[in-house]
Every structure is written in structure tokens, then in C-alpha cells.
Amino acid sequence: PQQKLTKPVSGRAWKASPDTRMTQLLRDTGIPLGVITNGEHWMFVCAPVNETSGYASWYATLWLEEQDTLAAFRTLLGMHRFFGVAEAETLLPLLKESASQQQEVTDRLGYQVRSAVEILIQSLDRADQDYGRELLKNVPEAVLYEASLTVMMRLVFLFCAEERELLLLGDPLYDQHYAISTLVAQLQEAADEHGEEILERRLDAWNRLLSTFRAVYGGVSHDRMRLPAYGGGLFDPDKFPFLEGRPYSPSPSGRKRGEGSWTDTPANPLPVNNRTVLHLLRSLQYLELHGEAQRLSYRALDIEQIGHVYEGLLDHTAKRATEPVLGLIGKKEPEVALAELEKQREKGDESFFKYLKEQTGSTRKWANAIDQELNRNDANRLRAACGNDEDLFARVLPFAGLIRIDTFGRPVVVRKGSVYVTA
């Protein structure tokens, strides 16, 4: 209506940027799409009611020099886009499809990050076990989970900052010894040449991550490389000192800290192998979508998507198993005590299959997954996951077809005393 188009929405709105003013106008009129221009600067705004707004802009003065941008402008906003194509190819349905695919990317990234947190905790717990439970002494499971989550969010931040040229990506020294974006390729090259298993014998990638975290927090002032100190709680080395192998204890005030500062206490980083680091980084840099790995652009990832990933991690935690636990296949991917599975199966197939459906959120044919015969390789993998405990292996074997596989190709069998991630 003409009255709404000419009436200022609010004093604040009309002092804001053009896209903000147009967004407010579109939402007041209930029209989702709009164009605003002063003749030189053209801005297309999409502002669906109760949804996130977005915009694209062009400068007419560049169209002769950058003709691809003119072609994009014409393709997006030409008359044929509204009247000369099928309904599904008009502007609004295309934008809705784009939003749907964006949500798919966000959901998949969230899933992969959570899986990476599981891998990191498994690696830390395995190292702690190998060292007689001395490495993570006095570290509660919930704090271990928070620390692992923080590592992943640090990596997300670094990928975003490097792609947006906020750090020193492109500097030879930084690229070779600090950059996260180049580390994936370096590790993958070694894995392709010698096999992933060889990466389990090296620990330098984890040390490199810790060095980069420190560099971002405290800065670097050297003739060959200079990086300002960004500080902040996310990268604070003293928040989770045990990641660097420094002592950890709760402070009297309740704030958890190390015994001494990162600037004056020697560090002996936890033995996290390069294979683990490769899987952490791949989970962030490559999305498994529709059967293929696609590289994720952090330049295009917005703050709402990153927030969604973080929120998806808050409803999980780490627990120490008081009995053997199995990670099951299914939409919910639950962790269920082995004894509970045995108890439920004793009630008969019909009751057991109903229980599995409730726990996993899956409607698969469970009868085909019980008492499966395993080939030799699969049996050996399952036996190794059981710690070569023959009694435990015999108990787990009937449920082998229910157990999900982690990113290392190992069945998720959590032995008594081990730490695992669960909702």
C-alpha cells in the first residue's frame, strides 16, 4: 500500500543502513522480497516473516569491468526469473531451497563436530589409561567434555579467521608451522602415502595446535612473524591446562585453573596422535553430504550457523562407564549398557525390537541385525574394541549388528572405567 511505502517505520530504522531499513519495510508490509537503489548501488533484500534476512548488492559502475556480476544481476532479477520459468525456479522458491540446504549443511556440521569431540575424548581417555590414569588425574568427566568442546570451537574460530584473512594465512612461516587450514593437507598427504595407521605413531600435530592456540592468545613478536595478542577466554591456556600436560586443580574460589601460569610452568602436552588430529580437522573442513566429501567455506558460514553448531553440543556430556556400554546405530545414536540390552532381549524378540526402536529412533529390520555372523576381520576389530577380553567379546558378539562404527572404523564398545560422550 502506498501509505505504508511512504510512511517512515521508525526514527531508528530510517537512520540505519539501507538493508536494515528495507528489511523493516518488507516485514511491515508482509512482502518477502524487495530492491532498493540510488541508481549506482543496487541492493536486493530477502526478509521472510519470522526468518533470518539476507541481501545481495551490486555497484553499476563495475558492471562493464566485471561482466559476470552484471550477468548475475540479470539472472537473479531479470523479468524471466519471475514470469519465464517454472514456479519452482522463481526467486522465492529458489531462496527457500537455498535456506533448506543451508540448514542441511549446519546440521551435518553439528553432527561431525560432535563425532569429533567423541574421537578426541576417546583419544584422551585411551592415553590416560595407558599412563595408569595419571594424565587426567583430578579432571572430572564434565570438565574433560568442556575442554574437548572448547578445542573444537577454537578450531572453528581459526578456520573462520584464516579464510577471512584475519590471521597470517599466506605467510610461509605461518602456513608451515601454525596454520590450521594447511595442516589438514599435510596430514592427509602423509596418510595417503603411508596409510592412516602410520599417523598414530606421531604426536607433533597436537603440539602444533597448542602452539597456534597460544600464539592467538598471547601474540607473536618476532623478526620473521608478528601476530597481535587476541586474548579472550576461548584461547586462554590456563582454562584447561591439562591439555598441555600441566597440573590441574579446582581453585578455592571455584574457578578451575592450573597450578601456575602458562607463561612460567613447563608443559608436557598430552599424547594425542596425528591420526586423531587429522579426523578432528577433516570433520570441520569437509562435509560428508550425499555420499561425497565437500569442502566447507568458512568465509560463507555466518554467526547463526556457528551458534547452532555450539548449541547442539550443549545437550551432551562425558561420563565414565561403570559397566560395558555399546554405541548403537540409529537416528539418535544412543549409548546403552550391555547388561540392559541383555535384560531386554530376555523379554522376547517383539519386546526387544520395540525397545530398540524407541532407543534408536530407527525403524530398520532389527531381526536381521541380531546374532549376525562376522567375517574374520570384523570379528578381530570387535575383539580389539573389547580389549581382547574374551568374556566381554562373547557377551557383545550377539549385538554386533547393532553397534555403530566410529570414524576410525572401530566398533563403539565402551569398557568399564572408560570415558564416553552421551546425551
Disulfide bonds with the S-S distance in Angstrom:
none
